[in-house]
Amino acid sequence: MQHCLAYLEQQPDTAAIPGKRLTYCCRLFLSELRQALLAGERRGELSRQLVLRELHRFVQNYHQPSLQRVINGTGIIVHTNLGRSLLPPELVSVLSETATAYSNLELNLNTGKRGSRYTHVEALLCELTGAEAALVVNNNAAAVLIALETLAKGKEVIVSRGQLVEIGGSFRIPDVMARSGAHLVEVGSTNRTRLADYQAALSPETALLLKVHCSNYRIIGFTGEVPLQELIALGKAHGLPVMEDLGSGCFIDLSRFGLEKEPTVQDTVAAGADLATFSGDKLLGGPQAGILVGRRKIIQRIQKNPLNRALRIDKLTLAALEAVLRLYLDEEQALANIPTLRMISEKTTSIQERCQEFRALATAPLANICQLEPTSMASQVGGGALPAQDLPSWGLALKPLNMKAHQLERRLRRAPVPVLGRMEQDVLCLDMRTISADEGPLLLDSLLQALDQPS
Ligand SMILES: *Cc1c(COP(=O)(O)O)cnc(C)c1O
């Protein structure tokens, strides 16, 4: 133990680590080593030098911050595992000011009285979507939960069988419904649901008609869904509110970039839905948040629900959301400055240019170690939005000369700045749609390290 500590204290990159943590790491390392030896998992000679070198590497890794930057070469723009949407870099000053200075988060500066944190974005959301009122919570799962709990606890909610979505991470409409205390009444069949199915299921216990956007799957073939307008007409006739869980919640019609037309939030509000919920960090391209827009009376009831306090968003999220929403005041500005939208709308030729630029940067340093072949490939929007739709893109096929593609994939994942790519038929590919121009030097460094070359 003393030898271990003395060794680590002499190494330049571990010397500055607090002694208490070094001791902790040494104990951990030695106990893992002991277990491996007892279990017979380690063979061969263990020299003192070898053990110390392994310990050193163990401590270096252990002391790395856990949450770290990565380079996304997967071509999946809203990648749930990689942090979904990126915020516009211009937001840094807003975020740092909100984080390090006091603010009027819950103070009305005009009256000097206590204010509400939601006022900072409500007017903007109403202006952008046409809704009467708006509320923001922690994420869309929370938005759906609090909406159901407020409007339908102990009552029935009618949903089409084709819309009983699972989003992943255990968000399933039937389960969220159960948690909210509302009773799910499924109608229709998996592929076809008619208005008559909803009508037949109406009862004195019905509290809500719910439409869920099939964000991450498509039902194709012999299919039929009830259009939102018809559902709204049915709701009106029976005095029942209609809610749509939009999932992604886009403000801009993306069909002009070759994508299928998704209903925008404005469409849903204009159709007369009483309530719509959507995510802040999917197609909207903002921070993680769940946004509810709709009739004032309904939003006010939700706002008063005690759950609202448990699901509330923090001030950094609020600052980021306000800044992103302001960009939407001008659609072109939003498309140019919100990374998610910029990546979705980027032209293939411009991605191709970035490929060439990176090749120009990397060809000489990687000569005789790895070939980079420009290839066409397909990106995806991701985040459970626009499934079954590819965006034509360009990227690089990496052909290492001194190792297998799988080995390079593993090594890139563990590089100081990890790089995630896509294996396509035993070839590791990097889609340049999701790699920005200024990431070039970082990417090259990681490649050199993974290929075991001094950078
Ligand atoms: C993504 C999604 C959710 C969950 O949203 P989060 O912001 O991830 O909590 C709920 N419903 C639908 C239809 C979705 O697509």
The ligand as a Gaussian input file, in Angstrom:
#p B3LYP/6-31G(d) Opt

LIG

0 1
 C      -40.401000      11.110000     -26.193000
 C      -41.818000      10.956000     -25.888000
 C      -42.277000      11.042000     -24.563000
 C      -41.351000      11.266000     -23.419000
 O      -40.722000      12.501000     -23.503000
 P      -39.430000      12.824000     -22.597000
 O      -39.168000      14.269000     -22.850000
 O      -38.379000      11.902000     -23.040000
 O      -39.834000      12.568000     -21.179000
 C      -43.631000      10.893000     -24.355000
 N      -44.481000      10.664000     -25.364000
 C      -44.081000      10.570000     -26.657000
 C      -45.096000      10.296000     -27.738000
 C      -42.729000      10.718000     -26.961000
 O      -42.307000      10.614000     -28.227000

